[in-house]
Amino acid sequence: MALMVGSGDANHGLYDSKASKWMIYADASGNVTVNGNATSATKATQDGSGNNIVNTYLTKAAGVTAVSWDSSNKKITRTINGTAADVV
């Protein structure tokens, strides 16, 4: 791999001489192109605060279908699959 500038400043970025193609480059208009695919990805298990995702958030299947605010009682009520529950 080499950091290169294409002819006439048309392409500049990362060029793979073994594959004979630009891997990441920007054209003269500033559009960036990335060639290739990731062979694997790591599944996130925590959010940015360190909370376990599975135990902290509802799944889409068990999703909240409605949220309401009762200003007289100052309570938020959520409805999950047709069952209302106050949010503490």
RODO-2510 file (C-alpha; in nm, 4 decimals, decimal comma):
residues 88
     n   res          X          Y          Z
     1     m     0,0000     0,0000     0,0000
     2     a     0,1130     0,3523    -0,0674
     3     l    -0,0159     0,7031    -0,0076
     4     m    -0,0327     0,8506    -0,3581
     5     v    -0,1655     1,1381    -0,5640
     6     g    -0,3265     1,0514    -0,8973
     7     s    -0,2554     1,2279    -1,2244
     8     g    -0,3733     1,5886    -1,2408
     9     d    -0,4701     1,5684    -0,8745
    10     a    -0,7770     1,3712    -0,9880
    11     n    -0,7348     1,1039    -0,7194
    12     h    -0,5474     1,1133    -0,3935
    13     g    -0,5603     0,8568    -0,1201
    14     l    -0,4529     0,5010    -0,0468
    15     y    -0,3493     0,2892    -0,3465
    16     d    -0,2921    -0,0871    -0,3303
    17     s    -0,0198    -0,1674    -0,5815
    18     k    -0,0724    -0,5436    -0,5366
    19     a    -0,4438    -0,5183    -0,6246
    20     s    -0,3741    -0,2355    -0,8729
    21     k    -0,6576    -0,0176    -0,7475
    22     w    -0,7371     0,2776    -0,5237
    23     m    -0,8649     0,1558    -0,1858
    24     i    -0,9670     0,4965    -0,0452
    25     y    -0,9548     0,8108    -0,2539
    26     a    -1,1059     1,1520    -0,3088
    27     d    -1,1748     1,2814    -0,6592
    28     a    -1,1215     1,6379    -0,7813
    29     s    -1,4692     1,7334    -0,6494
    30     g    -1,3905     1,6066    -0,2997
    31     n    -1,6108     1,2962    -0,3202
    32     v    -1,4581     1,0130    -0,1180
    33     t    -1,4757     0,6530    -0,2401
    34     v    -1,3911     0,3440    -0,0369
    35     n    -1,3337     0,0200    -0,2276
    36     g    -1,3701    -0,3181    -0,0575
    37     n    -1,5808    -0,4820     0,2118
    38     a    -1,5303    -0,5633     0,5775
    39     t    -1,4898    -0,9352     0,6313
    40     s    -1,6278    -0,9181     0,9839
    41     a    -1,7642    -0,6793     1,2442
    42     t    -1,7790    -0,6810     1,6218
    43     k    -2,1270    -0,6735     1,7724
    44     a    -2,1728    -0,4030     2,0361
    45     t    -2,2663    -0,5270     2,3818
    46     q    -2,2540    -0,1952     2,5714
    47     d    -2,3724     0,1591     2,5052
    48     g    -2,1479     0,4643     2,5459
    49     s    -2,2145     0,4717     2,9223
    50     g    -2,1160     0,1079     2,9702
    51     n    -2,4742    -0,0183     3,0109
    52     n    -2,5418    -0,3686     2,8835
    53     i    -2,7559    -0,3132     2,5721
    54     v    -2,9640    -0,6316     2,6036
    55     n    -3,0637    -0,5588     2,9650
    56     t    -3,1107    -0,1814     2,9269
    57     y    -3,3149    -0,1257     2,6097
    58     l    -3,6399    -0,2650     2,4723
    59     t    -3,6241    -0,4643     2,1529
    60     k    -3,8241    -0,3493     1,8537
    61     a    -4,0535    -0,6515     1,8962
    62     a    -4,1305    -0,5477     2,2559
    63     g    -4,1345    -0,1823     2,1625
    64     v    -4,3136     0,1061     2,3234
    65     t    -4,6236     0,1810     2,1187
    66     a    -4,7269     0,4982     2,3052
    67     v    -4,5972     0,7425     2,5631
    68     s    -4,8185     0,9919     2,7464
    69     w    -4,7674     1,2633     3,0081
    70     d    -5,0193     1,3060     3,2886
    71     s    -4,9560     1,6618     3,4046
    72     s    -5,1955     1,6401     3,7025
    73     n    -5,0101     1,3411     3,8511
    74     k    -4,6751     1,4324     3,6923
    75     k    -4,6279     1,0809     3,5584
    76     i    -4,5156     0,9402     3,2258
    77     t    -4,7053     0,6337     3,1081
    78     r    -4,5732     0,4035     2,8369
    79     t    -4,7725     0,1423     2,6535
    80     i    -4,5904    -0,1765     2,5603
    81     n    -4,7798    -0,4257     2,3478
    82     g    -5,1123    -0,2819     2,4645
    83     t    -5,0306    -0,2751     2,8378
    84     a    -4,9903     0,0627     3,0055
    85     a    -4,7331     0,1059     3,2821
    86     d    -4,6167     0,4113     3,4744
    87     v    -4,2547     0,5056     3,4300
    88     v    -4,0913     0,5541     3,7690
***
